[in-house]
């Protein structure tokens, strides 16, 4: 399925039905009287979060969402039927903005949550409501009110406990495949991951966390270079981060320089994001050159007060201990957020 994490959509709620102006004419009621019922309320536009979908693709094709109008009131005190609401399913993590002003209207972070993004118009009152002791046969009724009409912009930010970051070919896709059932593409060239991937990492029967593999970043990502500017927003909701670094002989990059550059990109995008609890690990420990480089890099990172880990998704070395620590880190952070 194509991954779409932003779109624009026009929503038009239903108009309220007009109230009826009718008079009662029955054989045994010679004086008659008003008998016009109210118009029905217009249908609402409702967004419902669905845990089963992970993209805004359907709304991209919809362009306009329009609910049904309310039925007009009728004689003999009959009220019009209300218009049915139009329910549009969106993924968890969807943010709804007003297109023109950019104002955030809704932030949908819970499954099966319903929010009315456009209210249907109120139905007009029939003439039965206007009878008084001075006017027992009113000849007036109210028109229905128009439904709300809005231009919206939708943004999707994936919901994950831990964000997995690293430059291209750092081994992120291999790592998430090793610790979860997520199956991102793995290859020996950059940018094989073009969309965020979510994987549930099972620690125990009742202990798990969601890991998000964010597409590879490059220097300048926060200003629009590479793929990063589009996907950096997907780590905003995470409570902890895992930075993967490694050797890349083909590119001639330095793991320490990669870490510093990646940290700078996070800070440029959002300083608060760069301050999140973080673990830095060197991947591909099954390669001799990586293991040798790790021995030299560990003390350098220690001087920066960073405990550099060594892992191999291919052999499983260090992976179990790493994911256990990530689990406890994310849960401690959640507890701190709730306490605050």
NORZIKA-V985702 format. One record per pair of residues at least 6 apart in sequence whose ideal C-beta (glycine too) atoms are under 7 Angstrom apart, sorted by sequence separation. I is the first residue (numbers start at 1). GAP is how many residues later the second one is. D is the distance in Angstrom with one decimal. If there is no record, write none. Layout:
BEGIN
i: {I & I}
gap: {GAP & GAP}
d: {D & D}
END
This chain:
BEGIN
i: {73 & 74 & 97 & 166 & 176 & 177 & 186 & 202 & 219 & 235 & 284 & 285 & 311 & 312 & 313 & 25 & 73 & 97 & 98 & 108 & 131 & 177 & 185 & 201 & 218 & 221 & 222 & 266 & 267 & 301 & 311 & 24 & 72 & 97 & 130 & 164 & 176 & 185 & 200 & 201 & 218 & 221 & 247 & 266 & 282 & 310 & 311 & 23 & 24 & 71 & 95 & 96 & 106 & 177 & 184 & 217 & 246 & 309 & 23 & 70 & 71 & 96 & 130 & 200 & 201 & 218 & 222 & 245 & 298 & 23 & 24 & 106 & 127 & 164 & 173 & 216 & 217 & 221 & 263 & 297 & 311 & 23 & 70 & 95 & 105 & 127 & 164 & 173 & 174 & 198 & 199 & 215 & 282 & 22 & 70 & 127 & 173 & 184 & 245 & 309 & 22 & 69 & 94 & 127 & 198 & 245 & 21 & 68 & 126 & 182 & 282 & 20 & 67 & 68 & 92 & 93 & 125 & 182 & 196 & 197 & 215 & 243 & 294 & 19 & 20 & 92 & 124 & 125 & 182 & 196 & 214 & 67 & 90 & 124 & 181 & 196 & 19 & 67 & 92 & 124 & 173 & 180 & 196 & 243 & 19 & 45 & 66 & 124 & 173 & 179 & 180 & 193 & 195 & 214 & 18 & 65 & 96 & 123 & 169 & 172 & 176 & 180 & 194 & 214 & 259 & 280 & 17 & 45 & 168 & 179 & 193 & 212 & 16 & 17 & 44 & 65 & 121 & 122 & 168 & 176 & 193 & 212 & 43 & 121 & 16 & 42 & 43 & 121 & 191 & 285 & 16 & 121 & 190 & 212 & 280 & 282 & 285 & 286 & 15 & 42 & 120 & 255 & 282 & 285 & 14 & 42 & 119 & 280 & 281 & 282 & 283 & 284 & 286 & 13 & 14 & 41 & 59 & 118 & 119 & 184 & 286 & 13 & 40 & 118 & 279 & 281 & 283 & 13 & 39 & 40 & 59 & 118 & 180 & 182 & 13 & 39 & 118 & 179 & 285 & 39 & 117 & 194 & 285 & 11 & 39 & 56 & 236 & 38 & 56 & 117 & 176 & 196 & 241 & 243 & 245 & 37 & 53 & 55 & 191 & 240 & 246 & 36 & 37 & 54 & 83 & 176 & 228 & 232 & 236 & 240 & 241 & 242 & 243 & 244 & 245 & 246 & 53 & 158 & 160 & 196 & 235 & 246 & 255 & 36 & 40 & 46 & 48 & 50 & 242 & 244 & 35 & 37 & 40 & 43 & 46 & 50 & 158 & 173 & 35 & 37 & 38 & 39 & 40 & 41 & 42 & 43 & 44 & 45 & 46 & 47 & 48 & 49 & 50 & 51 & 172 & 256 & 281 & 35 & 37 & 38 & 40 & 41 & 43 & 49 & 219 & 247 & 255 & 37 & 40 & 43 & 47 & 49 & 80 & 222 & 247 & 279 & 221 & 246 & 256 & 49 & 217 & 222 & 247 & 279 & 162 & 164 & 222 & 279 & 161 & 164 & 168 & 217 & 7 & 47 & 161 & 162 & 163 & 164 & 165 & 167 & 6 & 9 & 70 & 109 & 160 & 164 & 166 & 167 & 4 & 5 & 77 & 100 & 159 & 160 & 163 & 167 & 3 & 4 & 7 & 12 & 17 & 20 & 98 & 99 & 160 & 165 & 277 & 2 & 4 & 7 & 9 & 10 & 14 & 17 & 20 & 22 & 67 & 70 & 73 & 99 & 1 & 9 & 10 & 11 & 12 & 13 & 14 & 15 & 16 & 17 & 18 & 19 & 20 & 98 & 99 & 158 & 2 & 14 & 15 & 17 & 18 & 20 & 97 & 1 & 4 & 9 & 14 & 17 & 96 & 97 & 277 & 96 & 97 & 49 & 51 & 94 & 95 & 47 & 49 & 49 & 94 & 95 & 17 & 49 & 93 & 48 & 49 & 93 & 91 & 93 & 48 & 93 & 92 & 46 & 47 & 14 & 46 & 175 & 46 & 47 & 165 & 44 & 45 & 163 & 172 & 45 & 171 & 44 & 70 & 170 & 44 & 163 & 170 & 171 & 44 & 157 & 158 & 162 & 165 & 170 & 43 & 157 & 160 & 161 & 165 & 166 & 42 & 159 & 160 & 161 & 162 & 163 & 164 & 165 & 166 & 41 & 42 & 157 & 161 & 162 & 166 & 169 & 67 & 157 & 162 & 164 & 41 & 41 & 40 & 39 & 242 & 38 & 39 & 38 & 240 & 38 & 38 & 37 & 240 & 36 & 240 & 8 & 36 & 37 & 167 & 239 & 36 & 34 & 35 & 240 & 34 & 239 & 59 & 167 & 239 & 34 & 165 & 33 & 56 & 56 & 33 & 34 & 16 & 19 & 33 & 34 & 13 & 16 & 19 & 36 & 39 & 42 & 11 & 12 & 13 & 14 & 15 & 16 & 17 & 18 & 19 & 20 & 21 & 11 & 13 & 14 & 16 & 17 & 19 & 13 & 16 & 175 & 171 & 170 & 171 & 23 & 209 & 21 & 209 & 21 & 21 & 203 & 207 & 20 & 203 & 209 & 19 & 201 & 18 & 19 & 203 & 18 & 18 & 17 & 16 & 15 & 16 & 15 & 15 & 14 & 13 & 12 & 13 & 178 & 12 & 175 & 11 & 174 & 179 & 10 & 11 & 178 & 171 & 9 & 8 & 93 & 179 & 8 & 9 & 7 & 6 & 6 & 5 & 6 & 5 & 162 & 162 & 161 & 3}
gap: {6 & 6 & 6 & 6 & 6 & 6 & 6 & 6 & 6 & 6 & 6 & 6 & 6 & 6 & 6 & 7 & 7 & 7 & 7 & 7 & 7 & 7 & 7 & 7 & 7 & 7 & 7 & 7 & 7 & 7 & 7 & 8 & 8 & 8 & 8 & 8 & 8 & 8 & 8 & 8 & 8 & 8 & 8 & 8 & 8 & 8 & 8 & 9 & 9 & 9 & 9 & 9 & 9 & 9 & 9 & 9 & 9 & 9 & 10 & 10 & 10 & 10 & 10 & 10 & 10 & 10 & 10 & 10 & 10 & 11 & 11 & 11 & 11 & 11 & 11 & 11 & 11 & 11 & 11 & 11 & 11 & 12 & 12 & 12 & 12 & 12 & 12 & 12 & 12 & 12 & 12 & 12 & 12 & 13 & 13 & 13 & 13 & 13 & 13 & 13 & 14 & 14 & 14 & 14 & 14 & 14 & 15 & 15 & 15 & 15 & 15 & 16 & 16 & 16 & 16 & 16 & 16 & 16 & 16 & 16 & 16 & 16 & 16 & 17 & 17 & 17 & 17 & 17 & 17 & 17 & 17 & 18 & 18 & 18 & 18 & 18 & 19 & 19 & 19 & 19 & 19 & 19 & 19 & 19 & 20 & 20 & 20 & 20 & 20 & 20 & 20 & 20 & 20 & 20 & 21 & 21 & 21 & 21 & 21 & 21 & 21 & 21 & 21 & 21 & 21 & 21 & 22 & 22 & 22 & 22 & 22 & 22 & 23 & 23 & 23 & 23 & 23 & 23 & 23 & 23 & 23 & 23 & 24 & 24 & 25 & 25 & 25 & 25 & 25 & 25 & 26 & 26 & 26 & 26 & 26 & 26 & 26 & 26 & 27 & 27 & 27 & 27 & 27 & 27 & 28 & 28 & 28 & 28 & 28 & 28 & 28 & 28 & 28 & 29 & 29 & 29 & 29 & 29 & 29 & 29 & 29 & 30 & 30 & 30 & 30 & 30 & 30 & 31 & 31 & 31 & 31 & 31 & 31 & 31 & 32 & 32 & 32 & 32 & 32 & 33 & 33 & 33 & 33 & 34 & 34 & 34 & 34 & 35 & 35 & 35 & 35 & 35 & 35 & 35 & 35 & 36 & 36 & 36 & 36 & 36 & 36 & 37 & 37 & 37 & 37 & 37 & 37 & 37 & 37 & 37 & 37 & 37 & 37 & 37 & 37 & 37 & 38 & 38 & 38 & 38 & 38 & 38 & 38 & 39 & 39 & 39 & 39 & 39 & 39 & 39 & 40 & 40 & 40 & 40 & 40 & 40 & 40 & 40 & 41 & 41 & 41 & 41 & 41 & 41 & 41 & 41 & 41 & 41 & 41 & 41 & 41 & 41 & 41 & 41 & 41 & 41 & 41 & 42 & 42 & 42 & 42 & 42 & 42 & 42 & 42 & 42 & 42 & 43 & 43 & 43 & 43 & 43 & 43 & 43 & 43 & 43 & 44 & 44 & 44 & 45 & 45 & 46 & 46 & 46 & 47 & 47 & 47 & 47 & 48 & 48 & 48 & 48 & 49 & 49 & 49 & 49 & 49 & 49 & 49 & 49 & 50 & 50 & 50 & 50 & 50 & 50 & 50 & 50 & 51 & 51 & 51 & 51 & 51 & 51 & 51 & 51 & 52 & 52 & 52 & 52 & 52 & 52 & 52 & 52 & 52 & 52 & 52 & 53 & 53 & 53 & 53 & 53 & 53 & 53 & 53 & 53 & 53 & 53 & 53 & 53 & 54 & 54 & 54 & 54 & 54 & 54 & 54 & 54 & 54 & 54 & 54 & 54 & 54 & 54 & 54 & 54 & 55 & 55 & 55 & 55 & 55 & 55 & 55 & 56 & 56 & 56 & 56 & 56 & 56 & 56 & 56 & 58 & 58 & 59 & 60 & 60 & 60 & 61 & 61 & 62 & 62 & 62 & 63 & 63 & 63 & 64 & 64 & 64 & 65 & 65 & 66 & 66 & 67 & 68 & 68 & 69 & 69 & 69 & 70 & 70 & 70 & 72 & 72 & 72 & 72 & 73 & 73 & 74 & 74 & 74 & 75 & 75 & 75 & 75 & 76 & 76 & 76 & 76 & 76 & 76 & 77 & 77 & 77 & 77 & 77 & 77 & 78 & 78 & 78 & 78 & 78 & 78 & 78 & 78 & 78 & 79 & 79 & 79 & 79 & 79 & 79 & 79 & 80 & 80 & 80 & 80 & 81 & 82 & 83 & 84 & 84 & 85 & 85 & 86 & 86 & 87 & 88 & 89 & 89 & 90 & 90 & 91 & 91 & 91 & 91 & 91 & 92 & 93 & 93 & 93 & 94 & 94 & 95 & 95 & 95 & 97 & 97 & 98 & 98 & 100 & 103 & 103 & 104 & 104 & 104 & 104 & 105 & 105 & 105 & 105 & 105 & 105 & 106 & 106 & 106 & 106 & 106 & 106 & 106 & 106 & 106 & 106 & 106 & 107 & 107 & 107 & 107 & 107 & 107 & 108 & 108 & 108 & 112 & 113 & 113 & 114 & 117 & 118 & 118 & 119 & 120 & 120 & 120 & 121 & 121 & 121 & 122 & 122 & 123 & 123 & 124 & 125 & 126 & 127 & 128 & 129 & 129 & 131 & 132 & 133 & 134 & 135 & 135 & 135 & 137 & 138 & 139 & 139 & 140 & 141 & 141 & 141 & 142 & 143 & 144 & 144 & 144 & 145 & 145 & 147 & 148 & 149 & 150 & 150 & 151 & 164 & 168 & 169 & 192}
d: {5.9 & 6.9 & 6.5 & 5.0 & 5.1 & 6.2 & 6.4 & 4.8 & 6.8 & 6.9 & 4.8 & 5.8 & 6.2 & 6.9 & 6.4 & 5.7 & 4.9 & 5.6 & 5.9 & 6.7 & 5.6 & 6.8 & 4.7 & 6.0 & 5.7 & 2.6 & 6.7 & 5.3 & 4.0 & 4.1 & 3.9 & 4.7 & 5.1 & 6.5 & 3.8 & 5.2 & 6.4 & 6.5 & 5.5 & 5.5 & 3.9 & 5.7 & 6.6 & 4.0 & 6.5 & 5.6 & 5.4 & 5.3 & 5.0 & 3.4 & 6.2 & 4.8 & 5.0 & 6.7 & 5.1 & 6.5 & 6.4 & 6.0 & 7.0 & 5.7 & 4.3 & 4.2 & 5.9 & 5.8 & 5.2 & 6.5 & 6.7 & 4.2 & 5.0 & 6.4 & 4.0 & 6.9 & 4.7 & 6.8 & 4.2 & 6.5 & 3.9 & 6.4 & 6.1 & 6.1 & 5.6 & 6.2 & 5.4 & 5.2 & 7.0 & 7.0 & 6.2 & 6.6 & 5.5 & 5.8 & 5.0 & 4.6 & 5.1 & 4.9 & 4.7 & 6.1 & 4.8 & 4.4 & 5.1 & 5.9 & 4.1 & 5.2 & 4.8 & 4.8 & 5.5 & 5.4 & 4.9 & 3.8 & 5.2 & 4.8 & 6.8 & 3.4 & 5.9 & 5.3 & 6.6 & 6.5 & 6.6 & 6.4 & 5.6 & 4.3 & 4.9 & 6.1 & 5.0 & 6.1 & 5.3 & 6.5 & 6.2 & 4.6 & 3.3 & 6.5 & 5.3 & 6.1 & 6.5 & 3.5 & 6.5 & 5.6 & 5.4 & 4.2 & 5.6 & 4.9 & 6.4 & 2.8 & 6.8 & 6.2 & 5.3 & 5.5 & 7.0 & 4.6 & 5.3 & 6.8 & 5.6 & 6.2 & 6.8 & 5.8 & 4.9 & 5.7 & 6.1 & 5.2 & 5.7 & 6.9 & 6.2 & 5.2 & 6.0 & 5.7 & 6.2 & 6.6 & 2.8 & 5.5 & 3.4 & 4.9 & 4.8 & 6.2 & 5.4 & 4.6 & 6.3 & 5.8 & 5.5 & 4.7 & 5.6 & 4.8 & 6.6 & 6.9 & 3.3 & 3.7 & 5.6 & 6.6 & 4.6 & 5.0 & 5.7 & 4.8 & 4.9 & 4.5 & 6.2 & 6.4 & 5.4 & 6.1 & 5.9 & 4.4 & 4.8 & 5.5 & 4.8 & 6.5 & 6.9 & 3.8 & 3.0 & 4.8 & 7.0 & 5.6 & 4.0 & 5.3 & 5.7 & 6.4 & 4.9 & 5.6 & 3.9 & 5.0 & 6.5 & 6.6 & 5.1 & 5.8 & 5.0 & 6.5 & 3.3 & 4.2 & 6.5 & 5.0 & 6.7 & 5.7 & 5.5 & 4.5 & 7.0 & 7.0 & 6.3 & 6.9 & 5.3 & 6.9 & 5.5 & 6.9 & 5.2 & 5.2 & 6.9 & 7.0 & 6.8 & 4.4 & 4.7 & 6.8 & 6.6 & 5.0 & 7.0 & 6.7 & 5.9 & 5.9 & 5.2 & 6.2 & 6.7 & 3.9 & 6.1 & 6.5 & 6.3 & 6.2 & 5.8 & 5.8 & 5.5 & 5.1 & 5.9 & 4.5 & 6.5 & 4.8 & 6.2 & 4.6 & 4.5 & 5.3 & 4.6 & 5.8 & 5.6 & 4.6 & 5.0 & 5.1 & 6.0 & 4.8 & 6.5 & 4.8 & 6.8 & 6.3 & 6.8 & 5.1 & 5.3 & 4.2 & 6.6 & 4.9 & 5.3 & 5.4 & 3.7 & 3.3 & 6.9 & 7.0 & 6.1 & 6.2 & 5.5 & 4.6 & 4.9 & 4.5 & 4.8 & 4.5 & 4.8 & 5.1 & 4.4 & 5.4 & 4.7 & 5.5 & 5.4 & 5.9 & 6.8 & 6.0 & 5.1 & 6.3 & 6.1 & 5.4 & 4.2 & 6.8 & 4.2 & 6.8 & 4.8 & 7.0 & 5.1 & 5.8 & 5.9 & 6.8 & 6.4 & 6.1 & 5.1 & 4.9 & 6.1 & 5.0 & 5.2 & 6.9 & 4.9 & 5.9 & 5.9 & 6.9 & 6.2 & 3.7 & 5.5 & 6.5 & 6.0 & 5.8 & 4.3 & 6.4 & 4.1 & 6.3 & 3.6 & 5.8 & 4.8 & 6.8 & 5.0 & 5.0 & 5.2 & 4.8 & 5.8 & 5.8 & 6.9 & 5.2 & 6.9 & 6.6 & 4.4 & 6.3 & 6.9 & 6.0 & 5.0 & 6.5 & 6.3 & 6.5 & 7.0 & 6.3 & 5.9 & 6.5 & 5.2 & 4.6 & 5.3 & 6.8 & 6.7 & 6.6 & 6.9 & 4.0 & 3.5 & 6.8 & 5.2 & 6.8 & 4.6 & 4.3 & 6.1 & 6.8 & 4.2 & 3.8 & 3.6 & 3.4 & 6.2 & 5.0 & 4.4 & 5.9 & 6.1 & 6.6 & 4.6 & 4.8 & 4.5 & 5.1 & 4.9 & 4.6 & 4.8 & 4.9 & 4.7 & 4.8 & 5.4 & 6.8 & 4.7 & 5.4 & 5.5 & 4.4 & 6.8 & 4.2 & 6.6 & 6.0 & 6.7 & 6.7 & 5.2 & 6.2 & 6.1 & 6.3 & 5.8 & 4.5 & 5.7 & 5.9 & 6.8 & 4.9 & 4.4 & 5.8 & 4.6 & 6.8 & 6.5 & 5.6 & 5.5 & 6.6 & 3.9 & 6.2 & 5.6 & 6.9 & 4.6 & 4.9 & 5.9 & 5.6 & 5.1 & 4.5 & 5.3 & 5.5 & 5.4 & 3.7 & 6.9 & 6.5 & 5.5 & 5.4 & 6.8 & 4.7 & 5.3 & 3.7 & 5.6 & 4.0 & 5.8 & 6.6 & 6.1 & 4.4 & 5.6 & 3.8 & 6.2 & 5.8 & 5.0 & 5.5 & 4.7 & 5.8 & 6.0 & 5.5 & 4.9 & 5.7 & 6.8 & 6.5 & 6.9 & 6.3 & 3.0 & 5.8 & 5.3 & 5.7 & 4.9 & 4.9 & 5.2 & 5.3 & 3.8 & 5.3 & 4.3 & 5.8 & 6.9 & 6.9 & 6.5 & 5.4 & 6.7 & 5.4 & 5.9 & 6.9 & 6.0 & 5.1 & 5.0 & 3.4 & 6.2 & 5.1 & 4.6 & 6.8 & 6.2 & 5.3 & 5.1 & 4.6 & 4.6 & 3.4 & 4.6 & 6.1 & 4.2 & 7.0 & 5.2 & 4.9 & 5.8 & 4.3 & 6.4 & 5.8 & 4.8 & 4.1 & 6.4 & 6.7 & 5.8 & 5.1 & 6.2 & 6.8 & 5.6 & 5.6 & 6.4 & 6.5 & 6.8 & 7.0 & 6.6 & 5.6 & 4.1 & 3.7 & 3.6 & 5.4 & 4.6 & 4.3 & 5.7 & 7.0 & 5.7 & 4.6 & 4.7 & 4.9 & 4.9 & 4.9 & 4.7 & 4.5 & 4.8 & 4.4 & 4.4 & 6.8 & 4.1 & 6.9 & 4.0 & 6.9 & 6.2 & 6.4 & 3.7 & 6.2 & 5.5 & 6.5 & 6.8 & 6.2 & 5.1 & 6.5 & 4.2 & 6.6 & 6.3 & 5.9 & 6.1 & 5.2 & 3.7 & 5.3 & 6.9 & 4.7 & 4.9 & 5.0 & 5.1 & 4.9 & 3.1 & 5.4 & 4.8 & 5.1 & 5.2 & 4.9 & 3.1 & 6.4 & 4.8 & 4.0 & 4.9 & 4.5 & 5.2 & 4.5 & 6.3 & 5.5 & 6.1 & 6.2 & 6.2 & 5.4 & 6.9 & 6.8 & 5.4 & 5.2 & 6.6 & 5.3 & 6.6 & 5.2 & 6.9 & 6.9 & 4.1 & 5.2 & 5.5 & 4.1 & 3.8}
END
